[in-house]
Amino acid sequence: MSNRLIIVGAGGHGKVITDIALKNGYTNINFIDDNVKGSCMDFPVIGSSDRIFDLNDGKTDFVIAVGNDKTRKMIAEKYDVNWVTLIHPSAQISTNVSIGIGTVVMATAVINADTKIGKHCIINTGAVIEHDNVIGDYVHISPKVALGGTTRIGELTHIGIGAAVINNINISKNCVVGAGAVVVDNLEHSATYVGVPARKVL
Ligand SMILES: CC(C)(COP(=O)(O)OP(=O)(O)OC[C@H]1O[C@@H](n2cnc3c(N)ncnc32)[C@H](O)[C@@H]1OP(=O)(O)O)[C@@H](O)C(=O)NCCC(=O)NCCS
C-alpha cells in the first residue's frame, strides 16, 4: 500500500471516506474536485479531475468519493490509475467474500459468506448483505439496507436508505429502490420502485 491517497470528490461522501482512509493507515491525503476548492477534512483540494493523469506517478493510490453511480463509472473508466478498495475496520466481512477494486465498505457494514461485490460499489454505513449475494459493479447500497440471502443486484442500481430486500430476489441493473422500501418480488425493469411492498413509480 502506498502512503499517498487521492480522493476524487470532496463532498460529504469524501469526508466519510477520509475517515476510512485514516483508519487504513493513509496519512498523505489529497482531494480532487471539479467544484470544491480549499480543503476537506483539513486535507487540501489540489485541483480538478483534469489533474488525475498528472498525479498518477505509479506510487499514489486513488479512490472515488462520488455518490452518483453513473458519474462514478464514468470516472473509473476514464482514468486508468491505481484504484483501491477501502474497508472500515469495524465492517464484518465473512469468509469467501470477494470485493471488487475501488469499492468502499463503511463502518459496521456486514457482508456474509460467499457474497460477491463488484467494482466501485458503495456499501454504506450499517448495511447488512447476507450470504450468497451477487452485487454488480457501481451499485450503491445505502445506510442500514438489509439484503436477504441469495439476492442479485444489477450494475448501477441504488438501494435507498433503510430498504429491505427479502431473500432470493433479482433486481435489474439501473434501478432505484426508494428509502424504506421492502422488496418482495423481482424488479425486472430499470426503474424506480418505492413503498411496502415496493412498486414501480417512475
Ligand atoms: C425514490 C426516490 C429516488 C424518488 O425521488 P424522485 O425521483 O425525486 O421522486 P419524487 O420525490 O418526485 O417522488 C415520486 C413519488 O414517489 C413518492 N416517494 C418518493 N420516495 C419515496 C419513498 N422512499 N417511499 C415512498 N414513496 C416515495 C413521492 O411521494 C411521490 O409520490 P406522488 O407522485 O404520489 O407525489 C427518493 O425519494 C428516495 O427514496 N431516494 C433514496 C435516497 C437515499 O437513500 N439516499 C441515501 C444516500 S446515502
The ligand as a Tripos MOL2 file, in Angstrom:
@<TRIPOS>MOLECULE
LIG
   48    50     1     0     0
SMALL
NO_CHARGES

@<TRIPOS>ATOM
      1 C1        -37.2430    7.0940   -4.5860 C.3       1 LIG1
      2 C2        -36.5920    8.4410   -4.7860 C.3       1 LIG1
      3 C3        -35.2740    8.2900   -5.5390 C.3       1 LIG1
      4 C4        -37.5600    9.2620   -5.6420 C.3       1 LIG1
      5 O1        -37.0590   10.5440   -5.8290 O.3       1 LIG1
      6 P1        -37.6160   11.4430   -7.0300 P.3       1 LIG1
      7 O2        -37.2260   10.8190   -8.3170 O.co2     1 LIG1
      8 O3        -37.1330   12.8400   -6.7710 O.co2     1 LIG1
      9 O4        -39.1790   11.3010   -6.9670 O.3       1 LIG1
     10 P2        -40.2760   12.1530   -6.1780 P.3       1 LIG1
     11 O5        -39.7150   12.7180   -4.8860 O.co2     1 LIG1
     12 O6        -40.8680   13.1030   -7.1510 O.co2     1 LIG1
     13 O7        -41.3360   11.0360   -5.7730 O.3       1 LIG1
     14 C5        -42.1780   10.3910   -6.7090 C.3       1 LIG1
     15 C6        -43.3430    9.8020   -5.9480 C.3       1 LIG1
     16 O8        -42.8360    8.7320   -5.1090 O.3       1 LIG1
     17 C7        -43.0840    9.0270   -3.7150 C.3       1 LIG1
     18 N1        -41.8950    8.6270   -2.9820 N.ar      1 LIG1
     19 C8        -40.6460    9.0920   -3.1730 C.ar      1 LIG1
     20 N2        -39.7760    8.4480   -2.3760 N.ar      1 LIG1
     21 C9        -40.4960    7.5700   -1.6690 C.ar      1 LIG1
     22 C10       -40.1380    6.6060   -0.6880 C.ar      1 LIG1
     23 N3        -38.8560    6.4440   -0.3110 N.pl3     1 LIG1
     24 N4        -41.1270    5.8530   -0.1620 N.ar      1 LIG1
     25 C11       -42.4110    6.0200   -0.5660 C.ar      1 LIG1
     26 N5        -42.8020    6.8960   -1.5080 N.ar      1 LIG1
     27 C12       -41.8430    7.6800   -2.0430 C.ar      1 LIG1
     28 C13       -43.3380   10.5240   -3.6550 C.3       1 LIG1
     29 O9        -44.1360   10.8680   -2.5510 O.3       1 LIG1
     30 C14       -44.0160   10.7510   -4.9880 C.3       1 LIG1
     31 O10       -45.3610   10.3310   -4.8910 O.3       1 LIG1
     32 P3        -46.5650   11.1240   -5.6230 P.3       1 LIG1
     33 O11       -46.2710   11.0490   -7.1010 O.co2     1 LIG1
     34 O12       -47.7950   10.3760   -5.2100 O.co2     1 LIG1
     35 O13       -46.4850   12.5150   -5.1060 O.co2     1 LIG1
     36 C15       -36.2680    9.1590   -3.4460 C.3       1 LIG1
     37 O14       -37.4340    9.6640   -2.8320 O.3       1 LIG1
     38 C16       -35.5510    8.2280   -2.4630 C.2       1 LIG1
     39 O15       -36.1560    7.4980   -1.6660 O.2       1 LIG1
     40 N6        -34.2130    8.2820   -2.5260 N.am      1 LIG1
     41 C17       -33.3440    7.5000   -1.6700 C.3       1 LIG1
     42 C18       -32.2350    8.4260   -1.2100 C.3       1 LIG1
     43 C19       -31.2440    7.6800   -0.3570 C.2       1 LIG1
     44 O16       -31.4620    6.6150    0.1610 O.2       1 LIG1
     45 N7        -30.0880    8.2980   -0.2040 N.am      1 LIG1
     46 C20       -29.0380    7.6750    0.5810 C.3       1 LIG1
     47 C21       -27.7870    8.4550    0.4100 C.3       1 LIG1
     48 S1        -26.5140    7.8000    1.3920 S.3       1 LIG1
@<TRIPOS>BOND
     1     1     2 1
     2     2     3 1
     3     2     4 1
     4     2    36 1
     5     4     5 1
     6     5     6 1
     7     6     7 2
     8     6     8 1
     9     6     9 1
    10     9    10 1
    11    10    11 2
    12    10    12 1
    13    10    13 1
    14    13    14 1
    15    14    15 1
    16    15    16 1
    17    15    30 1
    18    16    17 1
    19    17    18 1
    20    17    28 1
    21    18    19 ar
    22    18    27 ar
    23    19    20 ar
    24    20    21 ar
    25    21    22 ar
    26    21    27 ar
    27    22    23 1
    28    22    24 ar
    29    24    25 ar
    30    25    26 ar
    31    26    27 ar
    32    28    29 1
    33    28    30 1
    34    30    31 1
    35    31    32 1
    36    32    33 2
    37    32    34 1
    38    32    35 1
    39    36    37 1
    40    36    38 1
    41    38    39 2
    42    38    40 1
    43    40    41 1
    44    41    42 1
    45    42    43 1
    46    43    44 2
    47    43    45 1
    48    45    46 1
    49    46    47 1
    50    47    48 1
@<TRIPOS>SUBSTRUCTURE
     1 LIG1         1 GROUP 0 **** ****
